[in-house]
Each structure stands twice: as structure tokens, then as C-alpha cells.
Amino acid sequence: RLQEFLKQEVNLELSTLPDFEERVIDFSEVEQLMNSINAIPAPCAPVINPQAPNAATGTSLRVCWGLFSDDTVEGYQLCYKPVSNERQSDEQAEHTLKVKETYCTITNLLPNTQYEFWVSALNASGISPPSERAVYVTAPSPPIIKSKKIRSCENAALVCWESGDINPVDSYTVEL
């Protein structure tokens, strides 16, 4: 039966002609809208915050910044270097870190040292101008008590110490 069916001629012509109009759809406005959605501008410069209290140890600093616009940001580039009155040397080289958040804790720093920080924002369109520069200072290292020079009597004690810091320390607090 299948062979007989396949031998038959089948008429594929439609008895009525389709009544479709040829329409041209204009997608130019949609295309412009799609292009404008995909094109995000490069971000504006972030604003770096001044050093917060208790944001430093002898070897680390916590640096924070923010944006004052609704820019699309994928990450940040934080740069820093030690502040020096001398000319640029190998030790004074700039360091750059890639960061996702609006803060970063930098470690392995020198005690009682000033560091200059600046930050730029990044997205798919490019990098922002750098922020203003901010100076942060690490905490001084603890003083070293000279145990051989300690003297005491009934109503007094003499305690001597020395600072291991290169830069002068503003003050010391002695606790009993």
C-alpha cells in the first residue's frame, strides 16, 4: 500500500492564493536605542577620603574612596607611593593594585611613613581620570625599652626607651 501511495502524483497547488501584503519594518529607531544602551561612558574620577582614625597600623593602611555619580564601574585601580623630599629612586616606585570594592587595606608598609594615594575607576569603556591625591601615615612602631637603664626608688621610677622610627614621633603615652 505504501508503494502505491508513493507512486501517486500529489498536487501541491493551493486552491486560493494567499493574501499577504509585503510589509517593510523600519528597525532604525530600535537599532539606535540598542546602540545607546550598549554604549556606557567612561566613569568620572572617584573621590578619595582622608585618612580615618584607627585606619593604620605600623605596617598597613586602610584606604577608602567613593563616587559622586551613578557611573557604571567594574573595578578600581589604586596607586600609591611613599612620600619623600628626595628625588624618585627605586625604593620610591609607584605601586598599583586592582580592586573591586571602594576600599583596600595595603600591607607590608614601613612604620611611621607617609604614603600618597590616588585611585581611578574602570569600566568596559575605559578608565576615569585619577582622583585627587591623599596622604596617609602608618602608625609608629612601638618604642624599645632600655631595660638596663631602668632605675627606681620608693616614690619614683626612671624608664628610658628609644624609637626605632626614622621619622620623629609626636608623643608617647606611658601606662603603669
C-alpha positions as CSV (number, residue, x, y, z in Angstrom):
1,R,0.0,0.0,0.0
2,L,2.8,2.4,0.7
3,Q,4.4,1.8,-2.7
4,E,1.1,2.5,-4.4
5,F,0.7,5.7,-2.4
6,L,4.1,7.0,-3.2
7,K,3.5,6.4,-6.9
8,Q,0.5,8.7,-6.9
9,E,1.1,12.3,-8.1
10,V,0.3,14.8,-5.4
11,N,-0.9,18.3,-6.4
12,L,0.7,20.8,-4.1
13,E,-1.0,23.9,-5.6
14,L,-3.3,25.8,-3.3
15,S,-6.7,26.4,-4.5
16,T,-6.6,30.1,-3.2
17,L,-3.8,32.5,-3.3
18,P,-2.5,33.8,-0.1
19,D,-3.5,37.4,0.5
20,F,-0.4,38.8,2.3
21,E,0.9,42.4,1.9
22,E,4.6,43.0,1.6
23,R,5.5,45.0,4.7
24,V,8.8,46.5,5.4
25,I,9.5,47.1,9.1
26,D,11.7,50.0,10.0
27,F,14.1,49.0,12.8
28,S,16.3,52.1,12.7
29,E,14.8,53.6,15.9
30,V,15.2,50.3,17.7
31,E,18.8,49.9,16.4
32,Q,19.6,53.4,17.7
33,L,18.1,52.6,21.1
34,M,20.1,49.3,21.3
35,N,23.3,51.1,20.4
36,S,22.7,53.7,23.1
37,I,22.1,51.0,25.7
38,N,25.4,49.2,24.9
39,A,27.5,52.4,24.9
40,I,28.3,53.3,28.5
41,P,30.5,56.2,29.2
42,A,33.9,56.0,31.0
43,P,33.4,56.8,34.7
44,C,34.1,60.1,36.4
45,A,37.1,60.4,38.8
46,P,36.5,58.9,42.2
47,V,36.9,61.0,45.4
48,I,39.5,59.6,47.8
49,N,38.6,60.0,51.5
50,P,41.1,61.5,54.1
51,Q,42.6,59.0,56.5
52,A,40.2,57.8,59.1
53,P,41.1,57.4,62.8
54,N,42.3,53.9,63.6
55,A,42.8,53.1,59.9
56,A,46.5,52.5,60.3
57,T,48.9,50.0,62.0
58,G,52.7,50.1,61.8
59,T,52.7,48.2,58.6
60,S,49.2,48.7,57.0
61,L,46.7,51.3,55.9
62,R,43.0,51.1,55.1
63,V,42.2,53.5,52.2
64,C,38.6,54.4,51.2
65,W,37.1,56.3,48.3
66,G,33.7,56.9,46.7
67,L,31.9,58.1,43.6
68,F,29.6,61.1,43.4
69,S,27.9,59.9,40.2
70,D,25.8,57.0,39.0
71,D,28.6,55.7,36.8
72,T,28.9,52.0,35.9
73,V,32.1,50.8,37.5
74,E,33.6,47.3,37.1
75,G,36.7,47.9,39.3
76,Y,39.3,50.4,40.6
77,Q,42.9,51.0,40.1
78,L,44.6,52.1,43.4
79,C,48.1,53.7,43.1
80,Y,50.4,54.7,45.9
81,K,54.0,55.6,46.7
82,P,55.9,56.7,49.8
83,V,56.2,60.5,50.2
84,S,59.8,61.7,50.0
85,N,61.5,65.0,49.8
86,E,64.3,63.3,47.8
87,R,64.2,62.6,44.1
88,Q,62.5,59.5,42.8
89,S,64.5,56.3,43.5
90,D,63.9,52.6,43.1
91,E,62.5,52.5,46.6
92,Q,60.1,55.3,45.8
93,A,58.5,53.4,42.9
94,E,54.7,53.6,42.4
95,H,52.6,50.6,43.2
96,T,49.3,49.8,41.5
97,L,46.6,47.4,42.8
98,K,43.4,46.3,41.0
99,V,40.4,46.5,43.5
100,K,36.7,45.6,43.2
101,E,35.4,47.5,46.3
102,T,35.6,51.1,47.3
103,Y,38.2,50.4,49.9
104,C,41.5,48.5,50.3
105,T,43.9,47.5,53.0
106,I,47.5,47.9,51.9
107,T,50.0,45.8,53.9
108,N,53.8,45.4,54.1
109,L,54.4,49.2,54.6
110,L,57.0,50.9,56.6
111,P,56.1,52.2,60.1
112,N,55.7,56.0,60.7
113,T,55.8,56.7,57.0
114,Q,53.7,58.9,54.8
115,Y,52.2,57.4,51.6
116,E,50.5,59.2,48.8
117,F,47.4,57.5,47.3
118,W,45.2,58.1,44.3
119,V,42.5,56.0,42.6
120,S,40.8,55.6,39.1
121,A,37.6,53.9,38.2
122,L,37.4,51.3,35.4
123,N,34.6,50.0,33.1
124,A,34.3,48.5,29.7
125,S,34.5,51.9,28.0
126,G,37.8,52.9,29.7
127,I,39.4,54.4,32.8
128,S,38.5,57.6,34.6
129,P,40.8,60.4,35.4
130,P,42.7,59.9,38.7
131,S,41.3,61.2,42.0
132,E,43.0,64.0,43.9
133,R,46.0,62.6,45.9
134,A,45.6,61.9,49.6
135,V,48.4,61.4,52.1
136,Y,48.1,58.7,54.7
137,V,50.5,57.9,57.5
138,T,51.3,54.5,59.1
139,A,51.5,54.2,62.9
140,P,54.9,54.4,64.5
141,S,56.5,51.2,65.6
142,P,56.5,50.7,69.4
143,P,59.4,52.1,71.3
144,I,62.1,49.7,72.7
145,I,62.5,50.0,76.5
146,K,66.2,50.1,77.6
147,S,65.9,47.6,80.5
148,K,69.5,48.2,81.6
149,K,68.8,51.9,82.3
150,I,65.6,51.5,84.4
151,R,66.0,52.9,87.9
152,S,63.5,53.1,90.7
153,C,63.1,54.1,94.3
154,E,60.2,54.2,96.7
155,N,58.3,57.1,95.1
156,A,59.7,57.2,91.5
157,A,60.9,55.3,88.6
158,L,63.0,56.2,85.6
159,V,62.2,54.4,82.4
160,C,64.2,55.0,79.2
161,W,63.3,54.0,75.7
162,E,64.3,54.6,72.1
163,S,62.2,54.9,69.0
164,G,63.0,52.6,66.1
165,D,61.3,55.0,63.7
166,I,63.1,57.1,61.1
167,N,60.6,60.0,61.3
168,P,60.1,61.8,64.7
169,V,57.2,60.7,66.8
170,D,54.9,63.4,68.1
171,S,54.3,61.9,71.6
172,Y,54.4,58.8,73.8
173,T,51.9,57.5,76.3
174,V,53.3,55.7,79.4
175,E,50.9,53.3,81.2
176,L,51.5,51.8,84.6
